[in-house]
Amino acid sequence: MEPGRRPRYFTPREVEAHARPRDLWVSFLGRVHDLTPLAREHPGDVLLRPILEAAGTDITHWFNPKTRDLQTCVDPLTGCPRYYTPQGRVLHVPPLLPRSDWANDFGVPWWKDVKYEVGILSAKTRLVRVINTLTSQEHVLEVCAEESLWEILRRYLPNNAHAGSYTWKHAGAVLDMERTLEQNGLADDDEELWHLGLDPSLHAPGLLLHFNDDLTEL
């Protein structure tokens, strides 16, 4: 991520879409990482296999949330602490015993290297219905609860390149594009709906787009 820029939020579904060796993302400890360059640097390496098998998933369980390092345990043979990798030893994890064929000159291990970080994993996603009042077209989007309306607008752009030419409203009120859905008064009722036995996907809030007649493109 570029310093100074607001981080981008991703849904778990977006991370799941990157589950191939040439397009390899994982999430852990609330962050999303693009490990495609790492896979490209180590083609065929057996130590890459656990990462390939975990592609597109959240691997937070690999880590200690306090140290933000891989989980550790005490080795029963040496009595010394070592990384705990039940899924198999991974890249940048040293072997149990000294070996001449293992180099530790790689610098920062991949799980601590910020160059792979591309954004934040959303803690909660929501469904919204975006309704174009000019054309009557409706699209259901899965968005991150932490996103502002501007960021939601950008998600909607593939459906309407002129989305910036519309005033966004809900229940007759103009929405503040700098604020989140919650901050605009669109409370997250998913838990209450589930409690009532109702499907939240059928009760997604509607965002009404009113055309401003200037054909802006973002």
C-alpha positions as CSV (number, residue, x, y, z in Angstrom):
1,M,0.0,0.0,0.0
2,E,1.2,3.5,-0.7
3,P,1.9,5.5,2.4
4,G,-0.5,8.3,3.2
5,R,-3.4,6.8,1.2
6,R,-6.5,5.4,2.8
7,P,-6.3,1.6,2.7
8,R,-8.7,-0.2,0.5
9,Y,-11.2,-2.6,2.1
10,F,-11.8,-6.1,0.7
11,T,-14.6,-8.6,1.3
12,P,-13.7,-12.2,2.0
13,R,-15.4,-13.1,-1.3
14,E,-12.9,-10.7,-3.1
15,V,-10.0,-12.5,-1.5
16,E,-11.4,-15.9,-2.5
17,A,-11.3,-14.8,-6.1
18,H,-7.5,-14.8,-6.0
19,A,-6.8,-18.5,-5.5
20,R,-4.3,-19.4,-8.2
21,P,-0.5,-19.6,-8.2
22,R,-0.4,-16.7,-10.7
23,D,-3.0,-14.7,-8.7
24,L,-2.5,-15.6,-5.0
25,W,-4.0,-13.7,-2.2
26,V,-4.4,-14.6,1.5
27,S,-5.7,-12.6,4.5
28,F,-4.4,-12.8,8.0
29,L,-4.7,-10.7,11.2
30,G,-7.2,-8.4,9.4
31,R,-5.0,-7.6,6.4
32,V,-5.0,-8.7,2.8
33,H,-1.8,-9.8,1.1
34,D,-1.0,-10.4,-2.5
35,L,1.6,-13.2,-2.5
36,T,1.7,-13.6,-6.3
37,P,5.3,-12.1,-6.5
38,L,6.4,-14.6,-3.8
39,A,5.0,-17.5,-5.7
40,R,6.6,-16.2,-8.8
41,E,10.0,-16.1,-7.1
42,H,9.8,-19.7,-5.8
43,P,8.2,-21.8,-8.6
44,G,8.0,-25.5,-7.6
45,D,9.4,-24.9,-4.1
46,V,7.9,-27.5,-1.8
47,L,7.9,-24.8,1.0
48,L,5.4,-22.8,-1.1
49,R,2.9,-25.7,-1.1
50,P,1.1,-24.8,2.2
51,I,0.6,-21.2,0.9
52,L,-0.7,-22.4,-2.4
53,E,-3.2,-24.7,-0.7
54,A,-4.4,-21.8,1.5
55,A,-4.7,-19.4,-1.5
56,G,-7.8,-17.2,-1.3
57,T,-8.5,-18.0,2.4
58,D,-7.9,-16.4,5.8
59,I,-4.9,-17.9,7.6
60,T,-5.0,-15.9,10.8
61,H,-4.9,-19.2,12.7
62,W,-1.3,-19.6,11.6
63,F,-0.3,-16.5,13.7
64,N,-0.1,-15.3,17.3
65,P,-2.3,-12.2,17.4
66,K,-0.1,-10.6,20.1
67,T,3.3,-11.0,18.4
68,R,1.9,-11.0,14.9
69,D,4.4,-13.7,14.2
70,L,3.8,-17.3,13.3
71,Q,2.6,-19.5,16.1
72,T,5.5,-21.1,18.1
73,C,5.8,-24.2,20.3
74,V,8.6,-26.0,22.2
75,D,10.3,-28.7,20.2
76,P,10.2,-32.0,22.1
77,L,13.6,-33.0,20.8
78,T,15.6,-29.9,21.4
79,G,13.6,-28.2,24.1
80,C,13.9,-25.0,22.1
81,P,11.1,-22.8,20.8
82,R,10.3,-23.2,17.1
83,Y,7.6,-22.2,14.6
84,Y,4.5,-24.3,14.8
85,T,3.4,-25.1,11.2
86,P,1.0,-28.1,11.3
87,Q,0.1,-27.3,7.7
88,G,3.7,-27.9,6.7
89,R,6.9,-25.9,6.9
90,V,6.6,-22.7,4.8
91,L,9.0,-20.3,3.0
92,H,11.3,-18.4,5.4
93,V,10.7,-20.8,8.3
94,P,14.1,-22.3,9.3
95,P,14.6,-26.1,9.4
96,L,14.4,-27.8,12.8
97,L,18.2,-28.6,12.7
98,P,21.0,-26.6,11.1
99,R,21.4,-27.3,7.4
100,S,23.9,-26.1,4.8
101,D,21.3,-25.8,2.1
102,W,19.2,-23.2,3.9
103,A,20.0,-19.5,3.5
104,N,18.6,-16.9,5.8
105,D,19.6,-13.9,3.7
106,F,16.1,-13.3,2.4
107,G,15.6,-10.3,4.7
108,V,12.1,-9.8,6.1
109,P,9.9,-13.0,6.1
110,W,7.0,-12.8,3.8
111,W,4.4,-12.5,6.6
112,K,6.1,-9.4,7.9
113,D,6.9,-7.8,4.6
114,V,4.6,-4.8,4.0
115,K,5.2,-4.8,0.3
116,Y,2.7,-7.7,-0.1
117,E,0.0,-5.9,1.8
118,V,-2.8,-4.6,-0.4
119,G,-5.5,-3.6,2.0
120,I,-7.7,-4.5,5.0
121,L,-10.1,-7.4,5.3
122,S,-13.6,-6.1,6.1
123,A,-14.8,-7.1,9.6
124,K,-18.4,-7.0,8.3
125,T,-19.9,-6.9,4.8
126,R,-23.4,-5.6,3.9
127,L,-25.7,-5.9,0.9
128,V,-27.1,-2.8,-0.7
129,R,-29.5,-2.3,-3.6
130,V,-28.4,0.5,-5.9
131,I,-31.4,1.7,-7.9
132,N,-31.0,4.1,-10.9
133,T,-34.2,6.1,-10.9
134,L,-33.6,7.2,-14.4
135,T,-33.4,3.8,-16.0
136,S,-35.1,1.7,-13.2
137,Q,-32.1,-0.6,-13.2
138,E,-31.2,-2.2,-9.9
139,H,-28.0,-3.9,-8.8
140,V,-27.2,-5.7,-5.5
141,L,-23.7,-5.1,-4.2
142,E,-21.8,-6.6,-1.4
143,V,-19.9,-3.8,0.2
144,C,-17.6,-3.4,3.3
145,A,-19.3,-1.8,6.3
146,E,-16.2,0.4,6.8
147,E,-16.4,1.9,3.3
148,S,-17.6,5.5,2.6
149,L,-20.3,6.1,0.0
150,W,-17.6,7.2,-2.4
151,E,-16.0,3.9,-2.1
152,I,-19.3,2.1,-2.6
153,L,-19.8,4.3,-5.7
154,R,-16.5,3.1,-7.1
155,R,-17.7,-0.5,-6.6
156,Y,-20.8,0.4,-8.6
157,L,-18.9,2.0,-11.5
158,P,-18.7,-1.2,-13.7
159,N,-22.5,-1.0,-13.8
160,N,-22.7,2.7,-14.6
161,A,-19.6,4.7,-15.6
162,H,-21.5,7.9,-15.0
163,A,-22.4,7.1,-11.4
164,G,-20.7,10.4,-10.3
165,S,-23.4,12.3,-12.2
166,Y,-26.1,11.2,-9.8
167,T,-27.2,12.4,-6.4
168,W,-27.4,9.4,-4.0
169,K,-30.4,9.3,-1.6
170,H,-32.0,7.1,0.9
171,A,-35.5,7.6,2.3
172,G,-35.6,11.0,0.6
173,A,-32.4,12.3,2.3
174,V,-29.3,13.1,0.4
175,L,-26.4,10.8,1.5
176,D,-23.1,12.2,2.7
177,M,-20.6,10.5,0.3
178,E,-17.8,11.0,2.8
179,R,-19.5,8.8,5.4
180,T,-20.3,5.1,5.8
181,L,-23.7,3.6,5.5
182,E,-24.0,3.5,9.3
183,Q,-22.9,7.1,9.6
184,N,-25.6,8.0,7.1
185,G,-28.3,6.4,9.3
186,L,-28.5,3.1,7.5
187,A,-28.1,0.8,10.4
188,D,-27.0,-2.8,10.0
189,D,-30.0,-4.8,10.9
190,D,-28.7,-8.2,9.8
191,E,-28.5,-9.7,13.3
192,E,-32.0,-8.5,14.2
193,L,-33.4,-9.9,10.9
194,W,-31.8,-13.3,11.5
195,H,-33.2,-13.3,15.0
196,L,-36.7,-12.7,13.5
197,G,-36.1,-15.5,11.0
198,L,-35.9,-13.2,8.0
199,D,-33.3,-13.4,5.3
200,P,-31.1,-10.2,5.4
201,S,-30.4,-10.5,1.7
202,L,-34.1,-9.8,1.0
203,H,-34.1,-6.7,3.1
204,A,-31.0,-4.9,1.8
205,P,-31.3,-1.1,2.1
206,G,-31.9,0.8,-1.2
207,L,-29.7,3.6,-2.4
208,L,-31.6,5.7,-5.0
209,L,-29.6,7.5,-7.7
210,H,-31.1,10.7,-9.1
211,F,-29.5,12.0,-12.4
212,N,-27.8,15.4,-12.3
213,D,-27.4,15.8,-16.1
214,D,-23.7,16.3,-16.3
215,L,-22.3,12.8,-17.4
216,T,-19.4,12.8,-15.0
217,E,-17.0,9.9,-15.2
218,L,-14.7,8.9,-12.3
